[in-house]
């Protein structure tokens, strides 16, 4: 009986850790899917009308939020209107991870969304633009993951998850 009491604590800690790791992987996949679908939606080209009807912040954000809602995550917060996308900490010029801690949400389990156009700082579209064919759209979803089990939170705190998708805008 004593052996079971001692070993059950360790087993419960292992199970709790496995649950948190599995949930983190699942959330990471959903963030990746949301970034991918947002970028694909924005890059779509309407050939008959020769336009990019979805290449603006509100449309891309709506698609990202719809993907996040599939697992009851809160809607993303668009963080870069009028400013720029987060600067990577490794010096690459394409806004790929890793990012500084300041780019991530302070509150846990709240996704932040950055939308970059053609790797140009400060460009935000509030309506569909023209002449964007063969340019780059980059959708970045950043998330501070809070583990479910208190012991994991106490030991490791929160984890930063990032999903980033570059897609070339379609068109002639």
URPETA-V987978 format. One record per helix or strand. SS is the DSSP state (hx for helix, st for strand). FROM is the first residue (numbers start at 0). LEN is the number of residues. If there is no record, write none. Layout:
# URPETA-V987978
SS|FROM|LEN, SS|FROM|LEN
This chain:
# URPETA-V987978
hx|1|42, st|45|1, st|50|1, hx|56|13, st|76|2, st|87|1, st|98|1, hx|100|3, st|111|6, st|119|1, st|135|10, hx|149|7, st|158|10
